[in-house]
Amino acid sequence: MDDLYREVILDHYKNPRHHGKLDPNDFTYEDENPLCGDKLRIDVRLDETGQRVAEVAFSGRGCAISQASASLLTESIEGKTLDEVKALTKDDILDLLGIELGPVRLKCALLSLKVLKAGAYGLAGQSYHDHDDD
Amino acid sequence: MSSTTVHPTQAAQWRADFPILEREVRPGVPLIYLDSTATSQKPSAVIEAMDHYYKFSNANVHRGIHALAEEATALYEAGRERVRQFINARTLREIIFTRNTTESINLVAYSWGRANLKSGDLVVYTEMEHHSNLVPWQMLAAERGIEVKAVPVTDDGELDRAVLTQLLARGPKLLCVTHMSNVLGTINPITEIAAEAHAAGALVMVDGAQSVPHLPVDVQTLGADFLAFSGHKMCGPTGIGVLWGREALLDAMPPFLGGGDMIRRVHLYDFKYNELPYKFEAGTPSIAEAIGLGAAIEYLTGIGMETIQAHEQQIIAYALERLEEVPGVKVYGPAAWRRGGVAAFSFGDVHPHDVAQLLDRYGIAVRAGHHCAMPLHDRYDLPATTRASFYLYNNNEEVDRLVEGLYKVKKMFS
């Protein structure tokens, strides 16, 4: 019954990886979950090819699920190409978290993915809508 | 302040009237429902009244000649009469059925607002309003160029009366104010505020969504010009709300929605509208819901609103005392005797979503978020709070379970 707050989630919540801001960066994006007012910002630096994530950081405030998912997500994308980042889906986040979530908490878990992809698409001058993943 | 006292065995009997409170949320985990500010639970009497209507009397209301149509009309209008008596309105013409508080306020904004407000006119509302008493006026501001100004909330969770007085001196057309805050629990002294507003020439729109279910409200002494409330927060069903307004004001207002029932005569290219209250009730109304609301009022009246308020007063006083014992808990809003049965709090660094999620494990239903009062949360620099709210069916043991749950949350996040 403690699945939602399994050790890995509490660990990433209490000791977030990649927490902070990157300045300068190659792209940054911020958004909020209108349901709870939580804000999340993700900053990304690319490597010399301009196609691969070299460094990433997140900042903002939110619940354990949203913060742990941001920490796990940022940890998972270092070294990934922008195309790989854009191809990430809801299921990738749920795999990282290793839990099942109801519709309300799913929004908490997916905020970091939404912010990251909006930033990645924005870099290419494209717009991104999170319902594209639905 | 009521001096009524309620014996725990009496309250236990009320609790038995609500079948949902017997269920377990999950096997072995009984329900502790502390979310009545969002919506109340329903007593058997309400469920049965609606069930009986659908099983025996279902028909469309008004104009029907057959037996079922007459029965349905009589039951629907009996619901209106119960509402009239409950808030002591002078006449049935002042009781407009809507969908909910939000629709009632929108009706006033749309109909009265568009007929009476022009560019440059001032509408004053408060920082503790629910979004439903902010957004309709903001929409009108965008559309009509009216000015909107907010009365701030003090650190104690009360309206800043000095600023209210300053804003009233500017001659607003309307003051929009909640009777009871759905976050802070603050009970605003409407009679006093309304007298001041009227002296300044303003009408007063009161959001009674939280007050009408929990304390005695008499529109003839309240001082408001419009009062809006919802059935589902007062033991009734969803889909039915009420707008009460002074007859002369309602009479002078143009209709809101157009369609069947709100007309007296329709020609191919124009129409004459119906008398009050039907002028504002276009289309088939929520018939079963009006009947359910009538049954809810009969139920509440049978217990007595003073008694219900006294019971909730006792619980909120106990809840504030117990919550303040928990390290890290900060409850927002005034002292217990100045508020209704609502306690919104922060809990150190633990996010309200996590608090609510963990409490749910123990069957405790609380709400986490901004409770449709984002500006109020901005004022306290909070993204969200956890809110426990109480009604006649709650008791002190449930407060104890809540506090135990919070200690468990604390342990998990320490």
Interface residues (C-beta under 8 A of the other chain):
Chain A: M1 L4 Y5 L10 K14 L35 C36 G37 D38 K39 R61 G62 C63 A64 I65 R105 C108
Chain B: H351 P352 H353 D354 Q357 L358 R361 A368 G369 H370 M374 H377 P383 A384 M412 F413
